[in-house]
Amino acid sequence: MQKYILNRLLQGIVLLFIVALIVFALSRATGNPAELLVPDDATEDEIQFIEHQLGLDRPYHVQLFIFLSGAIKGDFGESIAYKQPALDLFFDRLPNTLKLMPLSMGIAVGIAIPLGVLSATRRGTWIDKLASSIGVFGVATPNFWLAIVGIYIFSVWLDLLPPGRMGGPSHYIMPAITLGTFSVAGMMRLIRSSMLEVLDTEYVKLARIKGLPEWKVFWKHSLRNALIPVLTLFGVFVGGFVTGAIVTETVFAWPGIGRLTIDAVAQRDYPLLQAVILLDAVIILSVNLVVDILYAYLNPRIRFD
């Protein structure tokens, strides 16, 4: 088991290094931040002076070394736009995103599990077709479109919910629903296929032979085992919530990590963008590592894969 965990840790470190290289390269593809910090009529000398102050006139390999050596120590530099340490900005905004996660995940699970189970147990019926249609709709519907439609209906037309920003409980409803529906389709289809596989196993057939009620066969004996593959992909769903938060928080003006990422891209804030993306990757890889360890305990055979 220790060897299994060590292998996963080493894989995570390699992935973080690759992510760091990618975010370093792509952040500089957004343009020169010095051009946004000077007036439109600034001379080339003034732009070069700002670049020198920011350390952007150094060779790329030197900038990369400074970034990686600082990241190892937890120092991502100072945000160009906010004039604050990038790490502090990330952890200031992180709680706002985490406040949406439990409700969003609850909505996703509360919709996906019943639909997935009903679709599997009523295979070929109108319920199965309806659930499949909902899954296709969830995959094909962009988050930003769903958010805009929600704002128009519930804020502009019906005047029931606030259109955005943080506030009381009513401010959480539309962002959480928008973020939660992002994972419903994939989770539902996974539960459906897993349930169909479990329903064909011998122990389920034995439970039926013993005369157990169908509801107990489905919800107690079958669902418990059908949820194991969902657990293995929980890290993927968490990654979906993190990436989905970028769009959702931007539309609803929610001051979280997603909104901070968009601000960093728009302002060409290299240190902040590098910090946000790399720390998001750390969170996602950490969740995946925990899930892998839990699954190894649930299924000891994979410890030696």
C-alpha positions in Angstrom: 0.0 0.0 0.0 2.9 2.4 0.8 4.4 1.7 -2.6 1.0 2.5 -4.2 0.7 5.8 -2.4 4.3 6.7 -3.2 3.7 6.1 -6.9 0.7 8.3 -6.9 2.6 11.1 -5.1 5.4 10.9 -7.6 2.9 11.0 -10.5 1.3 14.1 -8.9 4.7 15.9 -8.6 5.4 15.2 -12.3 2.0 16.4 -13.3 2.4 19.6 -11.2 5.8 20.3 -12.9 4.1 19.8 -16.4 1.3 22.1 -15.4 3.8 24.7 -14.1 5.6 24.7 -17.5 2.3 25.0 -19.4 0.9 27.9 -17.3 4.2 29.7 -17.5 4.3 29.5 -21.3 0.6 30.3 -21.8 0.5 33.2 -19.4 3.1 35.0 -21.5 1.1 34.3 -24.6 -1.6 36.7 -23.3 0.6 39.7 -24.0 2.9 42.1 -22.2 1.4 43.4 -18.9 3.7 46.5 -19.0 1.6 47.8 -21.9 -1.5 47.9 -19.6 0.3 49.8 -16.9 1.4 52.8 -19.0 -0.7 55.5 -20.9 -1.6 54.9 -24.5 1.0 57.5 -25.6 3.8 56.0 -23.5 7.2 55.7 -25.2 9.2 52.5 -25.7 11.6 53.6 -23.0 8.7 53.9 -20.4 7.5 50.4 -21.3 10.9 49.0 -21.0 11.3 50.7 -17.6 8.1 49.0 -16.3 9.3 45.7 -17.7 12.6 46.1 -15.8 10.7 46.8 -12.6 8.6 43.7 -13.1 11.5 41.5 -14.1 10.0 40.8 -17.5 13.2 41.9 -19.3 15.1 38.8 -18.0 15.5 35.7 -20.2 12.6 33.2 -20.1 14.7 30.5 -18.5 15.6 32.9 -15.7 12.0 33.8 -15.1 11.0 30.2 -15.1 13.7 29.3 -12.6 12.5 32.2 -10.3 8.9 31.0 -10.7 9.6 27.4 -9.9 12.0 28.0 -7.0 9.5 30.4 -5.5 6.6 28.1 -6.0 8.4 25.3 -4.2 8.7 27.6 -1.2 5.1 28.8 -1.5 6.1 32.2 -2.9 4.3 33.0 -6.2 5.4 36.7 -6.2 3.3 39.8 -6.1 0.3 40.4 -8.2 0.9 43.0 -10.8 -2.6 44.4 -10.7 -3.5 44.1 -7.0 0.0 44.8 -5.6 -0.5 42.0 -3.1 1.1 38.6 -2.7 -0.6 36.3 -5.2 -0.8 33.5 -2.6 -2.7 35.7 -0.2 -5.2 36.7 -3.0 -5.8 33.1 -3.8 -6.6 32.1 -0.2 -8.7 35.3 0.3 -11.0 34.2 -2.6 -10.9 30.5 -2.0 -13.5 30.5 0.8 -16.0 32.2 -1.5 -15.7 29.4 -4.1 -15.8 26.7 -1.4 -19.1 28.2 -0.2 -20.7 27.3 -3.5 -19.2 23.8 -3.7 -21.4 21.9 -1.1 -24.7 23.2 -2.4 -23.6 22.7 -6.0 -22.4 19.2 -5.3 -25.6 18.4 -3.4 -27.7 19.5 -6.4 -25.6 17.4 -8.8 -25.8 14.3 -6.6 -29.5 14.9 -5.7 -30.4 15.0 -9.4 -27.9 12.5 -10.9 -28.4 9.6 -8.5 -32.2 9.3 -8.8 -32.2 9.8 -12.5 -29.4 7.3 -13.0 -31.1 4.7 -10.9 -34.5 5.2 -12.5 -33.0 5.2 -16.0 -31.2 1.9 -15.3 -34.2 0.2 -13.6 -36.6 1.4 -16.3 -34.4 0.7 -19.2 -36.1 1.3 -22.6 -39.1 3.1 -21.0 -40.1 6.7 -21.3 -38.4 7.4 -18.0 -35.1 6.1 -19.5 -35.6 8.2 -22.6 -36.4 11.3 -20.5 -33.3 10.8 -18.3 -31.2 10.4 -21.4 -32.6 13.6 -22.9 -31.8 15.5 -19.7 -28.3 14.1 -19.9 -27.9 15.2 -23.5 -29.3 18.6 -22.6 -26.8 19.0 -19.7 -23.9 18.1 -21.9 -24.9 20.4 -24.7 -25.9 23.4 -22.5 -23.1 25.9 -21.9 -22.9 27.2 -18.3 -22.9 30.8 -19.3 -26.1 30.4 -21.4 -27.9 28.7 -18.5 -26.7 31.4 -16.1 -27.9 34.2 -18.4 -31.3 32.5 -19.0 -31.6 32.1 -15.2 -30.9 35.7 -14.6 -33.4 36.8 -17.2 -36.2 34.6 -15.9 -35.7 34.8 -12.1 -34.2 38.2 -11.7 -35.5 40.4 -14.6 -38.8 38.8 -15.4 -40.1 37.3 -12.1 -37.9 39.4 -9.8 -37.5 36.5 -7.4 -33.7 36.2 -7.0 -30.8 38.6 -7.1 -28.9 38.7 -10.4 -25.5 38.3 -8.8 -22.8 39.1 -6.2 -22.5 37.6 -2.8 -25.1 38.3 -0.1 -27.8 36.4 1.7 -29.0 32.8 1.1 -30.9 33.9 -2.0 -27.7 34.9 -3.7 -26.4 31.3 -3.7 -29.4 29.7 -5.5 -28.7 30.5 -9.1 -24.9 30.2 -9.0 -25.1 26.8 -7.2 -27.7 25.5 -9.6 -25.7 26.6 -12.6 -22.5 25.1 -11.2 -24.2 21.9 -10.1 -25.8 21.1 -13.5 -22.4 21.1 -15.0 -21.7 17.6 -13.6 -25.3 16.2 -13.6 -25.1 14.6 -17.1 -21.8 12.8 -16.7 -22.6 11.6 -13.2 -26.0 10.4 -14.2 -24.8 8.4 -17.2 -22.0 6.9 -15.1 -24.5 5.8 -12.4 -26.8 4.4 -15.1 -24.1 2.2 -16.7 -22.8 1.1 -13.3 -26.3 0.2 -12.1 -26.9 -1.9 -15.2 -23.7 -3.8 -14.6 -24.5 -4.4 -11.0 -28.1 -5.5 -11.7 -26.7 -8.4 -13.8 -24.5 -9.8 -11.0 -25.3 -13.0 -9.2 -25.9 -11.5 -5.7 -28.6 -9.2 -7.0 -30.3 -12.2 -8.7 -30.0 -14.1 -5.4 -31.6 -11.2 -3.5 -34.5 -11.3 -5.9 -34.8 -15.1 -5.5 -35.0 -14.6 -1.7 -38.0 -12.4 -2.3 -36.6 -9.0 -1.3 -38.7 -6.0 -2.4 -37.5 -4.4 -5.6 -36.9 -1.0 -3.9 -34.6 -2.7 -1.4 -32.7 -4.5 -4.2 -32.3 -1.3 -6.2 -31.6 1.3 -3.5 -29.9 -0.7 -0.8 -28.0 -3.6 -2.4 -27.3 -2.4 -6.0 -26.8 1.4 -5.5 -24.1 0.9 -2.8 -21.9 -1.0 -5.3 -22.8 1.1 -8.3 -21.5 4.2 -6.5 -17.9 2.8 -6.3 -17.1 4.0 -9.9 -18.6 7.4 -9.1 -16.1 7.6 -6.2 -13.2 6.9 -8.5 -14.2 9.8 -10.7 -15.0 12.1 -7.8 -11.7 14.0 -8.5 -12.8 14.5 -12.1 -16.1 16.0 -10.9 -14.2 18.3 -8.5 -12.1 19.5 -11.4 -15.4 20.1 -13.3 -16.6 22.3 -10.4 -13.3 24.2 -10.4 -13.3 24.9 -14.1 -17.1 25.5 -14.2 -16.7 28.1 -11.4 -14.7 30.3 -13.8 -17.7 30.8 -16.1 -20.3 30.8 -13.3 -18.5 33.3 -11.1 -17.9 35.6 -14.0 -21.5 35.8 -15.0 -22.8 36.2 -11.5 -19.9 38.6 -10.4 -19.1 36.1 -7.6 -15.8 37.1 -5.9 -14.2 33.6 -6.0 -11.3 31.8 -7.6 -13.0 31.6 -11.0 -13.5 35.4 -11.2 -9.9 35.9 -10.0 -8.7 33.7 -12.8 -10.5 35.8 -15.4 -9.2 39.0 -13.9 -5.6 37.7 -14.0 -6.0 36.8 -17.7 -7.6 40.1 -18.6 -4.9 42.1 -16.8 -2.0 39.8 -18.0 -1.1 39.3 -14.3 1.5 36.6 -14.7 2.2 35.9 -11.0 -1.5 35.8 -10.1 -2.4 33.6 -13.0 0.4 31.2 -12.4 -0.5 31.0 -8.7 -4.2 30.4 -9.3 -3.8 27.7 -12.0 -1.0 25.9 -10.1 -2.9 25.9 -6.8 -6.1 24.8 -8.5 -4.0 21.9 -9.9 -2.7 21.1 -6.4 -6.3 20.9 -5.0 -7.5 18.7 -7.9 -4.5 16.4 -7.6 -4.9 16.2 -3.8 -8.5 15.2 -4.1 -7.6 12.6 -6.7 -4.9 11.2 -4.5 -7.4 10.8 -1.6 -9.9 9.2 -3.9 -7.2 6.7 -5.1 -6.3 5.8 -1.6 -9.9 5.3 -0.6 -10.5 3.2 -3.6 -7.5 1.1 -2.9 -9.0 0.3 0.5 -12.3 -0.5 -1.1 -10.7 -2.7 -3.8 -7.3 -4.1 -2.7 -6.6 -5.6 -6.1 -5.7 -2.3 -7.6 -2.9 -1.6 -5.1 -0.6 -3.7 -7.2 -1.5 -2.2 -10.6 
